[in-house]
Amino acid sequence: MVAPVSGPFYKFPSVSFGDAYQQTWKQKKPYDLPLAYKTYYYYGKSRNVSTDVNGKVTVVELKEANFSPRSSPNYNRMAQHAYNRAYEKLKAKLSDKAGWAENLAQINKSRRTIIDRSVQLARFTGALRKGRFGECASILRTPVPSKVSNRKATSQNFLEWEYGIKPIMTDLESSLKILVEADFGDLYLKGRAREVDQWVTVVDNKYAHGAFSYSREQSAVFIHRQCVARCRVTNPNLFLANQLGVVDLALPWKLMPFSFVVDWFVNVEQVISSVTDWYGVSLFNPHYTKYDYGARSYSSRGLNVYTSFTPYKYAYANGAAFKSCMEMERVMSLPGPSLVIKPFRGISLNRAAQAIALVLSVFGR
């Protein structure tokens, strides 16, 4: 029997001032398999104009196809983060997920929260019906603990909502979707993510007698990752248990105090939880695609002063270069996420509110 896939086949297209490469595979009908693929393209052209002490002008054009996405100083970290995000989006397409293992582990705290808030809501409704607005405002201040400042009470209310009440409400909604809308047929899953790294390098040197050298280099790299797979639920009981959060290897980590703060910066929970991502599920033709591209522009100018002449003589130099690159590869596997420090892009309003509330709750009076 002839194998449906053959290869690899290689091509080296001719490119002016650049290098190109392709590695492909071929398949027979019905052409329904994703195939491994790899290609790259690097381009670079520089033009340097110099004038010597005698006024002679020299122009030199060179091939400089030496810029790649890996020229980014943060490439490895950002590429892994992009893959982790794409993987997480693909996994989210499978089904909603609840966290009842964590809820059950904290059932005493959850039970007290629900009871306290139910009583508080009943008192607030009664005061509102009687038009006692001052009492309404007083009731909305959390009754537990009772002897703390307004600032600390507000922060504790906020954290209680963010990490206590809101997750339970979300898990209830997700659980209903899982139990009512569970689809045990074949599913096509896809997740995409992108990272961007931009940087500028400037060198400005000044020397005696007015001589100088100046250069400016501006670069940008765009990193794309896409995860794809077809899946089928092969063990519905295990699948539902996993989606409901009953099977949760990350539970000890979640129960550690302030573990969520660590997860703001490092994907610890994602890596631990990935062990059970596909419980009860079979994946078909899983693969991911790496697509990176970027560009760099460079300009320079300089002046040399020759003091051995009277009067002084000068030599000028100006240079410019433009470089671009593209790399694409389809890999026929779907590894789990790896531990990585997340790139910092500033703090969102919600994250800032959580951080402020946490600080006030711990250190406020």
PLY file of the C-alpha trace (Angstrom):
ply
format ascii 1.0
element vertex 365
property float x
property float y
property float z
element edge 364
property int vertex1
property int vertex2
end_header
0.00 0.00 0.00
1.37 3.38 -1.01
1.62 5.91 1.82
-0.82 8.82 1.31
1.87 11.37 2.23
5.25 11.72 0.56
8.17 14.08 0.94
9.79 16.25 1.97
10.45 18.31 -1.17
12.78 21.29 -1.13
12.92 24.53 -3.08
15.38 27.42 -2.97
13.71 30.28 -4.89
16.01 32.95 -6.30
15.53 36.34 -4.62
17.47 39.55 -5.28
19.27 40.70 -2.13
17.67 37.85 -0.22
17.45 34.16 0.64
14.40 31.91 0.43
13.62 28.30 1.27
10.63 25.97 1.15
10.05 22.48 2.52
6.78 20.84 1.50
5.00 17.48 1.60
2.46 16.03 -0.80
-0.57 13.81 -0.28
-2.90 11.76 -2.42
-6.65 12.17 -2.67
-8.89 13.00 -0.86
-6.43 15.73 0.35
-7.93 15.83 3.84
-4.77 15.77 5.97
-2.90 18.80 7.29
0.72 18.53 6.21
3.97 19.73 7.71
5.34 22.81 6.00
8.28 25.13 6.41
9.43 28.24 4.60
11.50 31.34 5.21
12.37 34.51 3.38
15.08 36.99 4.35
15.76 40.23 2.50
18.30 42.94 3.14
19.85 45.73 1.10
22.22 48.43 2.29
23.49 51.50 0.46
26.52 53.38 1.71
27.76 56.67 0.24
31.15 58.00 1.31
33.25 61.00 0.32
36.98 60.90 0.97
39.33 63.81 1.71
39.82 64.42 -2.01
36.11 64.70 -2.72
35.82 61.30 -4.41
32.36 59.78 -3.93
31.95 56.02 -3.54
28.61 54.23 -3.55
28.38 50.64 -2.36
25.27 48.46 -2.36
25.38 45.19 -0.47
23.14 42.24 0.34
22.55 42.04 4.10
19.85 39.40 4.57
20.75 38.84 8.21
17.59 39.98 10.03
15.21 37.33 11.37
12.38 37.19 13.93
14.92 35.78 16.39
16.74 39.09 16.23
14.17 40.22 18.80
15.78 40.16 22.27
12.49 38.84 23.69
11.67 36.35 20.94
11.73 33.08 22.89
9.62 34.39 25.77
7.08 36.15 23.55
6.82 33.21 21.13
6.09 30.81 23.99
3.55 33.22 25.50
1.80 33.53 22.12
1.63 29.73 21.87
0.28 29.43 25.42
-2.48 31.94 24.63
-3.38 30.22 21.36
-3.48 26.86 23.16
-5.75 28.28 25.86
-8.15 29.72 23.25
-8.28 26.37 21.46
-9.03 24.58 24.73
-11.76 27.11 25.56
-13.56 26.22 22.31
-14.08 22.68 23.60
-16.56 23.62 26.32
-17.13 25.93 29.25
-15.25 24.88 32.35
-16.25 25.17 35.99
-14.18 24.88 39.16
-16.26 22.91 41.61
-13.30 21.14 43.18
-12.06 24.48 44.44
-15.58 25.53 45.45
-16.05 22.34 47.47
-12.64 22.73 49.09
-13.71 26.18 50.30
-17.30 25.24 51.04
-17.33 26.59 54.62
-16.12 30.00 53.52
-18.52 29.98 50.55
-21.46 28.95 52.75
-20.80 31.78 55.20
-20.39 34.29 52.37
-23.70 33.30 50.77
-25.56 33.42 54.10
-24.07 36.79 55.11
-24.76 38.35 51.73
-28.32 36.99 51.63
-29.07 38.52 55.05
-27.40 41.78 54.00
-29.47 41.91 50.81
-32.70 41.28 52.75
-31.90 44.09 55.21
-30.97 46.43 52.36
-34.24 45.69 50.52
-36.28 46.32 53.67
-34.55 49.65 54.36
-34.95 50.70 50.74
-38.70 50.00 50.78
-39.03 52.25 53.84
-37.00 55.02 52.24
-34.19 54.84 54.83
-31.35 55.67 52.42
-28.83 56.38 55.17
-29.47 52.93 56.61
-29.13 51.45 53.09
-25.64 52.92 52.78
-24.70 51.59 56.21
-25.99 48.10 55.40
-23.96 47.89 52.17
-20.80 48.14 54.25
-19.83 44.54 54.90
-20.86 43.38 58.41
-17.83 41.04 58.71
-15.40 42.09 60.07
-17.13 44.88 62.01
-14.22 46.87 63.45
-12.24 47.95 60.42
-11.87 51.18 58.50
-14.16 52.05 55.61
-11.17 51.78 53.28
-10.31 48.23 54.36
-13.96 47.16 54.38
-14.36 48.40 50.79
-11.26 46.52 49.64
-12.44 43.32 51.34
-15.86 43.68 49.72
-14.20 44.02 46.32
-11.93 41.00 46.80
-14.82 38.94 48.13
-16.77 39.68 44.96
-13.82 39.12 42.60
-12.55 35.89 44.15
-15.56 34.60 46.08
-19.02 35.43 44.81
-18.30 36.15 41.14
-16.45 32.84 40.46
-19.29 30.84 42.04
-21.87 32.63 39.88
-19.72 32.02 36.80
-19.31 28.33 37.69
-23.07 27.93 38.10
-23.65 29.38 34.65
-20.87 27.28 33.11
-22.16 24.11 34.78
-25.61 24.59 33.28
-24.08 25.04 29.84
-21.89 21.97 30.24
-24.80 19.75 31.32
-27.40 21.13 28.90
-25.35 22.07 25.83
-22.67 19.34 25.86
-21.83 18.36 22.28
-20.36 14.86 21.97
-19.95 15.02 18.21
-16.78 15.87 16.31
-15.58 19.41 16.96
-13.14 21.58 15.03
-11.05 23.64 17.44
-8.84 26.61 16.62
-7.03 29.18 18.73
-4.92 32.15 17.62
-2.69 34.64 19.39
-0.20 37.34 18.46
2.69 39.12 20.16
4.54 42.22 18.96
8.03 43.37 19.90
9.37 46.76 18.80
12.62 48.42 19.72
14.86 51.30 18.67
18.63 51.50 19.02
20.40 54.85 18.75
24.17 55.41 18.86
25.34 59.03 18.97
29.04 59.73 19.43
30.82 63.07 19.27
34.57 63.52 18.95
37.16 66.29 18.83
37.16 68.96 16.11
33.50 68.36 15.27
33.79 64.74 14.17
30.82 62.55 14.97
29.04 59.30 14.19
25.31 58.72 14.47
23.12 55.71 13.73
19.49 54.82 14.33
18.04 51.34 13.99
14.30 50.69 14.28
12.99 47.12 14.38
9.66 45.35 14.75
8.82 41.63 14.96
5.31 40.15 14.81
4.83 36.68 16.28
1.73 34.63 15.40
0.71 31.23 16.71
-2.29 29.12 15.72
-3.35 25.82 17.30
-5.75 23.51 15.44
-7.26 20.10 16.14
-10.34 18.00 15.59
-11.65 16.27 18.66
-14.20 13.70 19.72
-15.48 12.93 23.21
-14.69 9.25 23.78
-15.44 9.05 27.52
-18.43 11.31 28.33
-18.31 10.69 32.09
-14.64 11.57 32.41
-15.09 14.52 30.05
-17.99 15.97 32.09
-16.16 15.41 35.37
-13.15 17.24 33.99
-15.20 20.13 32.58
-17.05 20.52 35.88
-13.69 20.87 37.62
-14.04 17.75 39.75
-10.75 16.46 38.31
-8.37 19.32 39.04
-4.67 18.68 39.61
-4.09 22.41 40.10
-6.35 22.51 43.18
-3.49 22.60 45.75
-1.97 25.54 43.87
-5.30 27.41 43.70
-5.81 27.00 47.45
-2.44 28.57 48.27
-2.80 32.15 49.56
-2.16 34.77 46.87
-1.44 32.16 44.18
-3.61 34.21 41.83
-1.09 37.06 42.15
1.69 34.78 40.88
-0.56 33.78 37.95
-0.74 37.44 36.93
2.92 37.17 35.93
3.67 33.44 35.44
1.26 30.82 34.02
1.69 28.31 36.85
-1.97 27.25 37.03
-2.21 26.81 33.24
0.81 24.49 33.16
-0.40 22.33 36.07
-3.97 22.13 34.74
-2.79 21.16 31.23
-2.24 17.59 32.44
-6.01 17.01 32.41
-6.91 19.21 29.41
-7.93 16.30 27.18
-9.36 13.83 29.68
-12.15 11.89 27.97
-11.27 13.40 24.57
-9.41 12.09 21.53
-7.60 14.54 19.26
-7.26 14.05 15.50
-4.60 15.75 13.37
-3.51 18.18 16.09
-0.99 20.75 14.87
0.13 24.31 15.30
1.48 26.95 12.95
4.25 29.43 13.60
4.14 32.57 11.47
6.64 35.32 12.23
7.62 38.37 10.24
9.40 41.63 10.83
11.33 44.55 9.39
14.28 46.71 10.29
15.34 50.12 8.97
18.77 51.56 9.54
20.32 54.94 8.86
23.72 56.38 9.72
25.88 59.39 9.08
29.35 60.36 10.14
32.15 62.89 9.76
35.88 62.22 10.13
38.32 65.10 10.60
41.93 64.71 9.45
44.01 67.16 11.49
47.27 66.25 9.76
46.26 68.55 6.92
46.30 72.33 7.01
43.58 73.34 6.75
41.80 70.28 8.09
40.24 67.88 5.62
36.99 66.00 6.06
35.52 62.70 5.01
31.79 62.06 5.03
29.78 58.83 5.20
26.05 58.16 4.96
24.35 54.83 5.04
20.87 53.34 4.87
19.52 49.82 4.95
16.20 48.05 4.92
15.71 44.46 5.96
12.67 42.22 6.21
12.00 38.61 7.10
9.29 35.98 7.20
9.25 32.51 8.71
6.40 30.02 8.67
6.23 26.46 9.92
3.42 23.98 10.48
4.28 21.43 13.15
2.27 18.20 13.33
1.90 18.05 17.11
0.19 20.01 19.86
2.37 20.19 22.98
1.01 21.55 26.22
1.83 25.05 27.48
5.23 25.81 28.99
6.06 27.93 32.01
6.90 31.49 30.94
7.03 34.97 32.41
4.27 36.92 30.70
5.27 40.05 28.74
4.35 43.24 30.59
1.90 45.51 28.74
0.81 47.78 31.52
-1.91 47.13 34.07
-5.57 46.91 33.10
-8.18 48.76 35.17
-9.54 45.52 36.61
-6.07 44.23 37.51
-5.17 47.58 39.07
-8.37 47.54 41.15
-7.59 44.02 42.36
-4.03 44.98 43.29
-5.14 48.12 45.17
-7.85 46.21 47.02
-5.37 43.50 47.96
-2.84 45.99 49.34
-5.52 47.84 51.31
-6.94 44.61 52.65
-3.57 43.40 53.91
-1.99 46.65 55.06
-4.93 49.04 55.48
-6.23 50.06 58.86
0 1
1 2
2 3
3 4
4 5
5 6
6 7
7 8
8 9
9 10
10 11
11 12
12 13
13 14
14 15
15 16
16 17
17 18
18 19
19 20
20 21
21 22
22 23
23 24
24 25
25 26
26 27
27 28
28 29
29 30
30 31
31 32
32 33
33 34
34 35
35 36
36 37
37 38
38 39
39 40
40 41
41 42
42 43
43 44
44 45
45 46
46 47
47 48
48 49
49 50
50 51
51 52
52 53
53 54
54 55
55 56
56 57
57 58
58 59
59 60
60 61
61 62
62 63
63 64
64 65
65 66
66 67
67 68
68 69
69 70
70 71
71 72
72 73
73 74
74 75
75 76
76 77
77 78
78 79
79 80
80 81
81 82
82 83
83 84
84 85
85 86
86 87
87 88
88 89
89 90
90 91
91 92
92 93
93 94
94 95
95 96
96 97
97 98
98 99
99 100
100 101
101 102
102 103
103 104
104 105
105 106
106 107
107 108
108 109
109 110
110 111
111 112
112 113
113 114
114 115
115 116
116 117
117 118
118 119
119 120
120 121
121 122
122 123
123 124
124 125
125 126
126 127
127 128
128 129
129 130
130 131
131 132
132 133
133 134
134 135
135 136
136 137
137 138
138 139
139 140
140 141
141 142
142 143
143 144
144 145
145 146
146 147
147 148
148 149
149 150
150 151
151 152
152 153
153 154
154 155
155 156
156 157
157 158
158 159
159 160
160 161
161 162
162 163
163 164
164 165
165 166
166 167
167 168
168 169
169 170
170 171
171 172
172 173
173 174
174 175
175 176
176 177
177 178
178 179
179 180
180 181
181 182
182 183
183 184
184 185
185 186
186 187
187 188
188 189
189 190
190 191
191 192
192 193
193 194
194 195
195 196
196 197
197 198
198 199
199 200
200 201
201 202
202 203
203 204
204 205
205 206
206 207
207 208
208 209
209 210
210 211
211 212
212 213
213 214
214 215
215 216
216 217
217 218
218 219
219 220
220 221
221 222
222 223
223 224
224 225
225 226
226 227
227 228
228 229
229 230
230 231
231 232
232 233
233 234
234 235
235 236
236 237
237 238
238 239
239 240
240 241
241 242
242 243
243 244
244 245
245 246
246 247
247 248
248 249
249 250
250 251
251 252
252 253
253 254
254 255
255 256
256 257
257 258
258 259
259 260
260 261
261 262
262 263
263 264
264 265
265 266
266 267
267 268
268 269
269 270
270 271
271 272
272 273
273 274
274 275
275 276
276 277
277 278
278 279
279 280
280 281
281 282
282 283
283 284
284 285
285 286
286 287
287 288
288 289
289 290
290 291
291 292
292 293
293 294
294 295
295 296
296 297
297 298
298 299
299 300
300 301
301 302
302 303
303 304
304 305
305 306
306 307
307 308
308 309
309 310
310 311
311 312
312 313
313 314
314 315
315 316
316 317
317 318
318 319
319 320
320 321
321 322
322 323
323 324
324 325
325 326
326 327
327 328
328 329
329 330
330 331
331 332
332 333
333 334
334 335
335 336
336 337
337 338
338 339
339 340
340 341
341 342
342 343
343 344
344 345
345 346
346 347
347 348
348 349
349 350
350 351
351 352
352 353
353 354
354 355
355 356
356 357
357 358
358 359
359 360
360 361
361 362
362 363
363 364
